[in-house]
Amino acid sequence: MKSMSGEPDSQARTKVRWLILTMLFVLTTVNYADRSALSITGTLVAKDLGLSPVALGVVFSAFGWSYAIGQIPGGWLLDRFGSRNVYALSLTLWSICTLLQAFVGSLAAAGLAVAAFFVLRFVLGLVESPAFPANGRIAAAWFPTSERGLATSIFNSAQYAATVIFLPIMGMIASHFGWKYVFVFMGGIGLLLVVPWMLLMHDPRKHPRVNKAELDYIERGGALVDMDSGKSQRATWSTIVDLLANRMLIGIYLGQYCITALTYFFITWFPIYLVQGRGLSIMQVGFVAAIPAICGFSGGIIGGFMSDSLLRRGKPLNVARKTPFVIGMLLATCLVICNFVASPWLVVAIMAFAFFGKGMAAIGWAVISDTSPKEATGLCGGIFNAIGNIAGIITPITIGLILQATGSFNGALWFVAAHCLLAMFSYLVIVGDIRRVTLRTPVDDAQRLARASSDATTLIAK
């Protein structure tokens, strides 16, 4: 018997899923670098455009508003049209939006620069919104449950890789050539990646490089290989109600909101905190901010490996997924210690430890891949990310208000640390047992209606 690629089944299984994951990691790295480009250039942009801390916070939040709004439609698009094409369109549009931000300064004389920045950041969030639900969806299609924790941790850790790789580069570009060229550089990279994505990404059963051994292995392990085959039931609008009413999912959504608050602190105000609060230069920040990012990346890999290792050793899914999350969030609360130290280098060390914990806790996409209904993985991931990214609206504005009211970042760090505690409460108390959700079907609804009608008829007859 031959495999899909024409090779014997007895041959060792291919590892195409890891090639797919590598591409997801690269695209997610660029995704985070594009959305965080304003943070490394924020001090220069604020100076050139005359922005107050609150105004800069509002511009930062523009991305969060649309990113949250776009999650549910983005998830629906993924379930309707598949991950490959929707992701390609998203990548193209967000790269164009990034590129266009380079030209906002030309509108300063007309007083339209701030409005243009807000609009472009808003559109950027909207067109980036399908990316993470697509990542979770692709991981669910390509990876067995026993490898899914590590897989999702790897692409989720790309947010730290973006800092390590691109922040030093963006810092040098901004310092030597000006902030405009940062956006030109990042937009150009995204556009160059569209063609490789279309060549590499295919559904598991249609991929020209996968053999039968690998396909059987991932399918037996719980991968949803037929997700885009058109065989599964399409989600309806009532699906949203079911997903929002499920207690386990509510707890998972709340946990994602809390950990995303830390993410938005890191990609918006953290570089500015190091410049304004700790006296570092933009050039220094470009390199120094890479240290917490490296630790966050390491924590993410360790958290995913720990989760999958616990699962392979026979621990319940509940224990395997919650353990790294709770430990990680507990470690992340230490960032508030920065309020009590004076040395900027000690602050960087504490932040590095905190972001190691945050990375370790970034197991949410594995959890949502494990729990999403098979016919609505994109939609469930979209709701998960939508609620999570409400933090992208609240966190930048709240920190801007705290900074303007107090002139200090101390309150901001307390605000962020409180989210770590709430996240632990959510996973330990609200979530309960982690399991895949089964949605109601039209047949279920009809049966319930018939039973209710029958009960009513019996009651009347009595």
C-alpha positions in Angstrom: 0.0 0.0 0.0 1.2 3.5 -0.9 1.0 6.7 1.1 -0.4 9.9 -0.2 3.0 10.9 -1.5 3.5 7.5 -3.3 5.9 6.2 -0.6 5.6 2.9 1.3 3.6 3.0 4.5 6.5 1.2 6.3 8.7 4.2 5.9 9.3 6.4 8.9 6.6 9.1 9.2 7.3 12.5 7.8 7.5 15.6 10.1 5.6 18.0 7.9 3.6 19.2 11.0 6.8 20.7 12.4 7.5 22.5 9.1 4.0 24.0 9.3 4.7 25.0 12.9 7.9 26.7 11.9 6.0 28.8 9.4 3.4 29.7 12.0 6.2 30.8 14.3 7.8 33.0 11.6 4.5 34.7 10.7 3.5 35.2 14.4 6.9 36.7 15.1 6.4 39.3 12.3 2.8 39.8 13.5 3.9 40.8 17.0 6.8 42.9 15.7 4.4 44.8 13.5 1.9 45.5 16.3 4.7 46.5 18.7 6.6 48.8 16.3 4.9 51.8 17.8 6.1 50.9 21.2 9.8 51.2 20.3 9.2 54.3 18.3 6.6 55.7 20.7 8.9 58.3 22.4 10.0 59.7 19.0 6.5 59.7 17.6 5.1 61.4 20.7 7.8 64.1 20.4 7.3 64.7 16.7 3.5 64.7 16.9 3.1 66.4 20.3 1.2 63.5 22.0 0.5 63.5 25.7 0.7 60.1 27.6 -3.1 59.8 27.4 -3.2 60.5 23.7 -0.4 58.0 23.1 -2.4 55.5 25.2 -5.4 56.1 23.0 -3.4 55.5 19.9 -2.0 52.3 21.4 -5.5 51.2 22.2 -6.8 51.6 18.7 -5.2 48.3 17.8 -6.9 46.6 20.8 -10.4 47.9 19.9 -10.4 46.5 16.4 -8.4 43.4 17.2 -11.0 42.4 19.8 -13.9 43.4 17.5 -12.5 41.4 14.6 -11.9 38.1 16.5 -15.4 36.6 16.1 -15.9 37.6 12.5 -12.3 36.4 11.8 -13.0 33.0 13.5 -16.2 32.7 11.4 -14.2 33.4 8.2 -11.7 30.7 9.1 -14.5 28.1 9.7 -16.1 29.2 6.4 -13.2 29.6 4.0 -10.3 27.7 5.7 -7.1 28.7 7.4 -4.8 28.9 4.4 -6.5 31.6 2.3 -7.8 33.7 5.2 -4.3 33.8 6.8 -2.7 34.8 3.5 -5.2 37.7 3.1 -4.6 38.8 6.7 -0.9 38.8 6.3 -1.0 40.9 3.1 -3.4 43.5 4.6 -1.6 43.9 7.9 1.7 44.3 6.2 0.3 47.1 4.0 -1.2 48.8 7.1 2.2 48.6 8.8 3.9 50.2 5.8 1.4 53.0 5.5 2.2 54.1 9.1 5.5 55.4 7.8 3.7 58.2 6.0 1.6 59.5 8.9 4.1 62.2 9.8 3.4 64.0 6.4 -0.1 64.8 7.7 1.2 66.6 10.8 0.9 70.0 9.2 -2.7 69.5 8.5 -3.4 68.3 12.1 -4.4 64.9 10.9 -1.4 62.8 11.9 -2.9 61.5 15.2 -6.2 60.7 13.6 -4.4 58.9 10.7 -2.3 56.9 13.2 -5.4 55.9 15.1 -7.2 54.8 11.9 -4.2 52.8 10.7 -3.7 51.1 14.0 -7.4 50.4 14.1 -7.3 48.8 10.7 -4.1 46.9 11.6 -5.9 45.3 14.5 -8.9 44.4 12.4 -6.9 42.6 9.6 -4.6 40.9 12.1 -7.5 39.4 14.0 -7.8 36.1 12.2 -4.1 35.2 12.8 -4.2 33.7 16.3 -7.5 31.8 15.8 -5.9 30.4 12.6 -2.8 29.4 14.6 -4.9 27.5 17.1 -7.0 26.0 14.3 -4.0 24.8 12.4 -2.4 23.3 15.5 -5.7 21.4 16.2 -5.6 20.1 12.6 -1.9 19.1 12.5 -1.0 18.1 16.0 -2.1 15.2 18.3 -3.2 16.2 21.8 0.1 14.9 23.3 2.1 17.4 21.2 -0.3 20.3 21.1 0.9 22.0 24.3 4.4 22.3 23.0 3.2 23.3 19.5 0.9 26.1 20.7 3.6 27.3 23.2 6.1 27.6 20.3 3.9 29.8 18.1 2.7 31.7 21.2 6.3 32.3 22.2 6.9 34.1 18.9 5.8 37.3 20.7 9.0 37.1 22.7 11.0 36.2 19.6 9.7 39.3 18.0 11.2 41.4 20.8 14.5 39.5 20.7 14.9 39.7 16.9 13.2 42.9 15.9 13.4 45.3 18.8 17.2 45.8 18.5 16.8 46.2 14.8 14.0 48.6 15.1 15.8 50.5 17.8 18.8 51.0 15.5 16.7 52.0 12.6 14.8 54.5 14.6 18.0 56.0 16.1 19.9 56.3 12.9 17.3 56.8 10.2 14.1 57.9 12.0 10.9 56.2 13.2 9.3 56.2 9.8 11.7 53.6 8.4 10.8 51.1 11.1 7.4 50.8 9.6 8.7 50.5 6.0 11.1 47.8 7.1 8.5 45.7 9.0 5.8 46.1 6.3 8.2 45.0 3.6 9.1 41.8 5.5 5.4 40.8 5.9 4.7 41.2 2.2 7.7 39.0 1.3 6.3 36.1 3.3 2.9 35.8 1.5 4.3 33.6 -1.3 6.2 31.1 1.0 3.0 30.7 3.1 0.8 29.8 0.1 3.4 27.3 -1.2 3.9 25.6 2.2 0.5 25.6 3.9 -2.1 22.9 3.0 -4.6 20.8 4.9 -3.2 17.6 6.3 -4.9 15.3 3.8 -4.0 17.5 0.8 -0.4 18.3 1.7 2.0 17.0 -1.0 4.8 16.2 1.4 3.0 14.3 4.2 3.0 10.5 4.1 0.4 8.2 5.4 2.4 7.3 8.5 2.4 10.9 9.8 -1.3 11.4 8.8 -2.3 8.3 10.7 -0.3 9.2 13.7 -1.7 12.7 14.1 -5.3 11.5 13.4 -5.1 8.7 15.9 -3.7 11.2 18.5 -6.7 13.5 18.2 -5.8 15.9 15.4 -8.8 17.3 13.5 -7.5 16.5 10.1 -10.8 16.9 8.3 -11.5 20.4 9.7 -11.6 22.1 6.3 -12.9 19.2 4.3 -16.5 20.5 4.3 -17.7 17.3 6.0 -18.3 18.9 9.4 -21.3 20.8 10.4 -21.0 24.6 10.1 -21.5 26.6 13.2 -24.6 28.8 13.5 -25.1 32.1 15.3 -26.6 30.1 18.2 -23.2 28.6 18.6 -21.9 31.9 20.0 -24.6 31.8 22.8 -23.5 28.2 23.7 -19.8 29.1 23.8 -20.5 32.2 25.9 -22.7 30.3 28.4 -20.2 27.4 29.1 -18.7 27.9 32.5 -15.4 26.1 31.6 -15.0 28.3 28.6 -15.8 31.5 30.6 -13.0 30.7 33.0 -10.6 30.0 30.1 -11.7 33.3 28.4 -11.1 35.2 31.6 -7.7 33.7 32.1 -6.8 34.8 28.6 -7.9 38.3 29.3 -5.6 38.5 32.3 -2.5 37.1 30.6 -3.1 39.4 27.6 -3.1 42.4 30.0 0.6 41.5 30.7 1.2 41.1 26.9 -0.1 44.6 26.2 1.9 46.1 29.0 5.0 44.5 27.4 4.3 45.6 23.8 3.1 49.1 24.5 4.3 50.7 27.8 7.2 48.6 28.8 9.8 50.2 26.5 8.5 53.6 27.5 8.7 52.6 31.1 12.4 51.8 30.6 13.0 55.2 28.9 10.9 57.5 31.1 10.8 55.5 34.3 14.3 54.1 34.4 16.3 56.5 32.3 17.5 54.2 29.5 18.0 55.4 25.9 16.0 54.1 23.0 19.1 52.3 21.7 19.6 50.6 25.1 15.9 49.7 25.3 16.1 48.0 21.9 18.7 45.6 23.3 17.7 45.4 27.0 14.1 44.6 26.3 15.3 41.5 24.6 16.4 40.0 28.0 12.9 39.6 29.4 11.7 38.5 26.0 14.3 35.7 25.9 13.1 34.6 29.3 9.5 34.7 28.2 10.3 32.6 25.2 12.2 30.1 27.3 9.2 30.0 29.8 6.8 29.3 26.9 8.8 26.4 25.6 9.2 24.9 29.1 5.5 25.4 29.9 4.4 23.6 26.7 6.9 20.8 27.3 5.8 20.4 30.9 2.2 20.2 29.9 2.7 17.6 27.2 5.1 15.7 29.4 2.5 15.5 32.2 0.0 14.2 29.6 2.3 11.5 28.3 3.0 10.4 31.9 -0.7 9.7 32.3 -1.8 12.8 34.1 -5.3 14.1 33.3 -5.7 16.8 30.7 -7.0 19.0 33.5 -3.7 18.7 35.5 -1.4 18.8 32.5 -2.8 22.2 31.2 -3.5 23.9 34.5 -0.1 23.2 36.2 2.1 25.4 34.0 -0.5 28.1 33.9 -0.9 28.5 37.6 2.8 28.2 38.4 3.6 30.7 35.6 1.1 33.3 36.8 2.4 33.0 40.3 5.9 33.8 39.1 4.7 36.7 37.0 3.3 38.6 40.0 6.9 39.3 41.1 7.0 42.2 38.5 5.5 44.4 41.2 8.9 44.1 43.1 10.2 46.6 40.5 8.4 49.3 42.5 10.8 48.8 45.4 14.2 48.8 43.6 16.3 51.6 42.2 18.7 49.9 39.8 17.4 49.8 36.2 19.4 46.6 35.6 17.8 44.9 38.6 14.4 46.0 37.2 15.3 44.3 34.0 16.3 41.1 35.9 13.0 41.1 37.8 11.0 41.7 34.6 12.9 38.8 33.0 11.8 36.5 35.8 8.2 37.7 35.6 8.1 37.2 31.9 9.5 33.8 32.2 6.5 33.0 34.3 4.1 34.7 31.8 5.6 32.6 29.0 5.2 29.5 31.1 1.5 30.3 31.6 0.9 30.8 27.9 -0.9 27.5 27.5 -4.2 29.0 26.6 -4.2 28.2 22.9 -3.5 24.5 23.7 -6.5 24.6 26.1 -8.8 26.2 23.5 -7.6 23.6 20.9 -8.4 20.9 23.4 -11.9 22.2 24.3 -13.3 23.9 21.1 -16.2 22.1 19.4 -14.9 20.4 16.3 -17.3 22.3 14.0 -16.5 25.7 15.5 -12.7 25.8 16.3 -12.2 29.1 14.5 -15.2 30.7 16.1 -14.3 29.5 19.6 -10.8 30.6 19.1 -12.1 34.0 17.9 -14.2 34.5 21.0 -11.3 33.4 23.2 -9.0 35.9 21.6 -11.7 38.6 21.4 -12.3 38.5 25.2 -8.6 38.3 25.8 -7.8 41.3 23.7 -10.3 43.5 25.5 -7.1 43.9 27.6 -5.6 45.6 24.6 -8.2 48.4 25.0 -8.2 48.6 28.8 -4.5 48.2 29.6 -2.9 50.9 27.5 -5.5 53.5 28.4 -5.5 52.6 32.1 -1.7 52.8 32.3 -1.8 56.1 30.5 -4.3 57.5 33.0 -2.3 56.2 35.9 0.9 57.7 34.6 -0.8 61.1 33.9 -2.5 61.1 37.3 0.5 60.0 39.4 3.6 60.8 37.2 4.8 57.3 38.1 4.6 53.7 36.8 4.2 52.2 40.3 0.4 52.0 40.1 0.7 50.5 36.6 2.8 47.6 37.9 0.2 47.0 40.7 -2.5 47.0 38.0 -0.7 44.4 35.9 0.2 42.2 38.9 -3.5 42.0 40.0 -4.3 40.4 36.7 -1.9 37.5 37.5 -3.9 36.8 40.7 -7.2 36.9 38.9 -5.9 34.5 36.2 -5.0 31.9 38.9 -8.4 32.3 40.5 -10.1 31.7 37.1 -8.2 28.5 36.3 -8.4 27.1 39.8 -12.0 28.0 40.7 -14.0 28.7 37.5 -12.7 26.4 34.8 -13.3 23.0 36.4 -12.5 20.0 34.3 -11.0 20.6 30.9 -12.8 18.7 28.1 -14.0 19.2 24.5 -17.4 21.0 24.3 -20.2 19.4 22.4 -22.6 21.9 20.8 -26.3 21.5 20.5 -27.4 20.5 17.0 -30.7 21.4 15.3 -31.8 17.8 16.0 -31.1 18.3 19.7 -33.2 21.5 19.7 -36.0 19.8 17.9 -36.0 16.9 20.4 -36.0 19.3 23.3 -38.9 21.2 21.7 -40.8 18.0 21.1 -40.3 16.9 24.7 -41.4 20.2 26.0 -44.5 20.1 23.8 -45.2 16.5 25.0 -44.8 17.5 28.6 -47.2 20.5 28.1 -49.8 18.3 26.4 -49.6 15.7 29.3 -49.9 18.5 31.9 -53.0 19.9 30.1 -54.6 16.5 29.8 -54.1 15.9 33.6 
